[in-house]
Each structure stands twice: as C-alpha cells, then as structure tokens.
Amino acid sequence: NDFHAQGHIDAFHLPLAKFEMNPDVLKRMEENEKKGLKIEVYDPEKHYGVEEFCEAINNPGFARSIRYNLNREKPLPFLIVSDNGRMAGWTGPMYTESTGRGHLDGIAVDPNVRGGGLGKSLFCSLCDYSKKQGSSFMTFFTGLENPARYIYLYAGFRICQSFAIMKKEIK
C-alpha cells in the first residue's frame, strides 16, 4: 500500500443558541482592557497597523484575506484586538451565510501580545457577534496540529467528524 496520511482534519460545529460568553473570558477581557488591549470592530478612522500586523503574524493566507476585505468597495466588519489603537489581533470578515452559518476565516493574535487570553477572547467575541447578528450556527475545519483547536473546544464547539487526508506515491 503506497498511501500515507498527509494530515488529519477535524470538523467543528456549534449551534449558536447554545453559545454564552464564558465569565472567565469576560473577566480576562476586563483585565486586558486595563492594559489597553480591547476587542473592537475594526474602524479605519481609529485603528492602525494593518501591514505591521500582517507581517507579525507571518501567515500569508490571513494577510491576503485581510487585504482583500479591506480593498473591497464596502469591507465586511471584522473584530480586532486593539492595542491602544494598533491592530494586534484579527477574526476575519464577519457575516451570516444564506444557510444561517456564521462565517469564519480564522483568528490570529500578534505574537508580541499572546499569552493573555486574547485568542479566546477574540474567538468568543466572534461567536457572540455572529449570534447577535442572526447566525444560527458555526462550522469549520481545522488541522489536528492547530493549537487554536483548544480555543474552539473551550468556546463550546464539538468535533463532529474527523478524517485524514491521504496521499499516494505514484511510481
């Protein structure tokens, strides 16, 4: 057999009616706000540092998504971690798909401010925003090696399917 697993993927799902902001996340958000780190909807009039953020996260796919959205005639809203106005985290554009699914492109936090619960706060804020905007559920796929998976599980998501991406060497 010339097949081997190239990667392992999990499908995550959460009915948003079940989502509630975790009190520990709210407490951490309050603590971070005292340090100038706040979760906000991006506003080009008050936030800056998009290109510096794209460079800091070192994720070309996310950087492309950020730039694409901001270059639209009418950019879709997205959440950021604002470090006294400087972009230090990102959720991806937020909207509800025609199926009722809350859209997720991903989340990223500047490595220089990680470790204070900002990833959990950012993702939980995305779920809360999506629920309040009328999304009924969220689903997405992520790799077994992605450390953000623990944030998703913390927020109440469940793994509903797992699979391997198989590759065959052709000789």
RAMO-V253933 format. One record per residue. N is the residue number from 1. RES is the residue in one small letter. OMEGA is omega in whole degrees, -180 to 180 (999 if undefined). D_FIRST is the distance of its C-alpha to the first C-alpha in Angstrom with 2 decimals. Layout:
n=N res=RES omega=OMEGA d_first=D_FIRST
n=N res=RES omega=OMEGA d_first=D_FIRST
This chain:
n=1 res=n omega=-178 d_first=0.00
n=2 res=d omega=180 d_first=3.79
n=3 res=f omega=171 d_first=5.65
n=4 res=h omega=-179 d_first=8.45
n=5 res=a omega=179 d_first=11.88
n=6 res=q omega=180 d_first=14.52
n=7 res=g omega=178 d_first=17.37
n=8 res=h omega=-175 d_first=18.84
n=9 res=i omega=173 d_first=21.73
n=10 res=d omega=174 d_first=24.51
n=11 res=a omega=-179 d_first=27.00
n=12 res=f omega=-179 d_first=30.56
n=13 res=h omega=172 d_first=33.55
n=14 res=l omega=169 d_first=37.26
n=15 res=p omega=-173 d_first=40.13
n=16 res=l omega=175 d_first=42.80
n=17 res=a omega=-180 d_first=45.58
n=18 res=k omega=-175 d_first=44.25
n=19 res=f omega=172 d_first=44.31
n=20 res=e omega=176 d_first=47.22
n=21 res=m omega=180 d_first=47.83
n=22 res=n omega=179 d_first=47.33
n=23 res=p omega=178 d_first=50.66
n=24 res=d omega=178 d_first=49.02
n=25 res=v omega=179 d_first=47.74
n=26 res=l omega=178 d_first=51.24
n=27 res=k omega=-180 d_first=52.78
n=28 res=r omega=178 d_first=50.44
n=29 res=m omega=178 d_first=51.22
n=30 res=e omega=179 d_first=54.90
n=31 res=e omega=-179 d_first=54.52
n=32 res=n omega=179 d_first=52.60
n=33 res=e omega=178 d_first=55.27
n=34 res=k omega=178 d_first=57.86
n=35 res=k omega=-180 d_first=55.90
n=36 res=g omega=-179 d_first=55.90
n=37 res=l omega=-173 d_first=52.29
n=38 res=k omega=175 d_first=52.40
n=39 res=i omega=-178 d_first=49.98
n=40 res=e omega=170 d_first=51.51
n=41 res=v omega=-178 d_first=50.84
n=42 res=y omega=178 d_first=50.71
n=43 res=d omega=-177 d_first=54.06
n=44 res=p omega=179 d_first=54.45
n=45 res=e omega=-176 d_first=58.16
n=46 res=k omega=-180 d_first=57.62
n=47 res=h omega=-179 d_first=54.18
n=48 res=y omega=173 d_first=53.11
n=49 res=g omega=-179 d_first=50.43
n=50 res=v omega=-178 d_first=47.59
n=51 res=e omega=178 d_first=46.55
n=52 res=e omega=177 d_first=46.88
n=53 res=f omega=180 d_first=44.69
n=54 res=c omega=179 d_first=42.00
n=55 res=e omega=-176 d_first=42.10
n=56 res=a omega=-177 d_first=42.12
n=57 res=i omega=176 d_first=39.02
n=58 res=n omega=179 d_first=36.97
n=59 res=n omega=-176 d_first=34.84
n=60 res=p omega=179 d_first=35.05
n=61 res=g omega=178 d_first=33.74
n=62 res=f omega=180 d_first=36.40
n=63 res=a omega=178 d_first=39.03
n=64 res=r omega=180 d_first=38.33
n=65 res=s omega=179 d_first=38.68
n=66 res=i omega=-178 d_first=41.93
n=67 res=r omega=180 d_first=43.43
n=68 res=y omega=-179 d_first=42.45
n=69 res=n omega=-178 d_first=44.12
n=70 res=l omega=179 d_first=47.20
n=71 res=n omega=176 d_first=47.63
n=72 res=r omega=177 d_first=47.75
n=73 res=e omega=177 d_first=51.23
n=74 res=k omega=-178 d_first=51.20
n=75 res=p omega=175 d_first=48.62
n=76 res=l omega=179 d_first=47.10
n=77 res=p omega=173 d_first=48.18
n=78 res=f omega=179 d_first=45.99
n=79 res=l omega=173 d_first=46.63
n=80 res=i omega=162 d_first=46.98
n=81 res=v omega=177 d_first=47.90
n=82 res=s omega=176 d_first=51.28
n=83 res=d omega=-175 d_first=52.32
n=84 res=n omega=178 d_first=56.02
n=85 res=g omega=180 d_first=55.10
n=86 res=r omega=179 d_first=52.27
n=87 res=m omega=-179 d_first=48.84
n=88 res=a omega=177 d_first=46.67
n=89 res=g omega=-173 d_first=44.13
n=90 res=w omega=177 d_first=42.76
n=91 res=t omega=-171 d_first=41.23
n=92 res=g omega=-178 d_first=40.56
n=93 res=p omega=-176 d_first=42.66
n=94 res=m omega=174 d_first=43.66
n=95 res=y omega=178 d_first=44.13
n=96 res=t omega=178 d_first=43.43
n=97 res=e omega=-176 d_first=41.19
n=98 res=s omega=178 d_first=42.50
n=99 res=t omega=-174 d_first=40.30
n=100 res=g omega=-179 d_first=42.11
n=101 res=r omega=172 d_first=39.21
n=102 res=g omega=-175 d_first=40.43
n=103 res=h omega=176 d_first=38.71
n=104 res=l omega=172 d_first=36.88
n=105 res=d omega=-178 d_first=35.85
n=106 res=g omega=174 d_first=35.55
n=107 res=i omega=177 d_first=37.84
n=108 res=a omega=177 d_first=38.65
n=109 res=v omega=177 d_first=41.31
n=110 res=d omega=-179 d_first=42.81
n=111 res=p omega=-179 d_first=41.61
n=112 res=n omega=180 d_first=45.31
n=113 res=v omega=-180 d_first=46.18
n=114 res=r omega=174 d_first=43.12
n=115 res=g omega=-179 d_first=43.52
n=116 res=g omega=179 d_first=46.36
n=117 res=g omega=-177 d_first=44.53
n=118 res=l omega=178 d_first=44.72
n=119 res=g omega=178 d_first=41.11
n=120 res=k omega=-179 d_first=41.74
n=121 res=s omega=-179 d_first=45.14
n=122 res=l omega=-178 d_first=43.89
n=123 res=f omega=179 d_first=41.08
n=124 res=c omega=177 d_first=43.38
n=125 res=s omega=176 d_first=46.05
n=126 res=l omega=179 d_first=43.65
n=127 res=c omega=180 d_first=42.93
n=128 res=d omega=179 d_first=46.68
n=129 res=y omega=-179 d_first=47.57
n=130 res=s omega=178 d_first=45.06
n=131 res=k omega=-179 d_first=46.45
n=132 res=k omega=179 d_first=50.02
n=133 res=q omega=175 d_first=49.24
n=134 res=g omega=176 d_first=48.12
n=135 res=s omega=-179 d_first=44.33
n=136 res=s omega=179 d_first=43.23
n=137 res=f omega=172 d_first=39.73
n=138 res=m omega=174 d_first=37.21
n=139 res=t omega=176 d_first=33.44
n=140 res=f omega=178 d_first=30.94
n=141 res=f omega=172 d_first=27.48
n=142 res=t omega=-178 d_first=26.89
n=143 res=g omega=-180 d_first=24.21
n=144 res=l omega=-177 d_first=23.77
n=145 res=e omega=-176 d_first=25.21
n=146 res=n omega=-179 d_first=28.31
n=147 res=p omega=178 d_first=31.33
n=148 res=a omega=180 d_first=33.30
n=149 res=r omega=180 d_first=31.33
n=150 res=y omega=174 d_first=33.84
n=151 res=i omega=-179 d_first=36.67
n=152 res=y omega=179 d_first=35.24
n=153 res=l omega=178 d_first=34.94
n=154 res=y omega=-178 d_first=38.44
n=155 res=a omega=177 d_first=39.81
n=156 res=g omega=178 d_first=38.72
n=157 res=f omega=177 d_first=35.52
n=158 res=r omega=175 d_first=32.92
n=159 res=i omega=-177 d_first=29.17
n=160 res=c omega=177 d_first=28.61
n=161 res=q omega=176 d_first=24.88
n=162 res=s omega=177 d_first=21.93
n=163 res=f omega=178 d_first=18.56
n=164 res=a omega=172 d_first=15.80
n=165 res=i omega=-175 d_first=15.31
n=166 res=m omega=179 d_first=11.68
n=167 res=k omega=178 d_first=10.89
n=168 res=k omega=176 d_first=8.49
n=169 res=e omega=178 d_first=9.49
n=170 res=i omega=-176 d_first=11.03
n=171 res=k omega=999 d_first=12.17
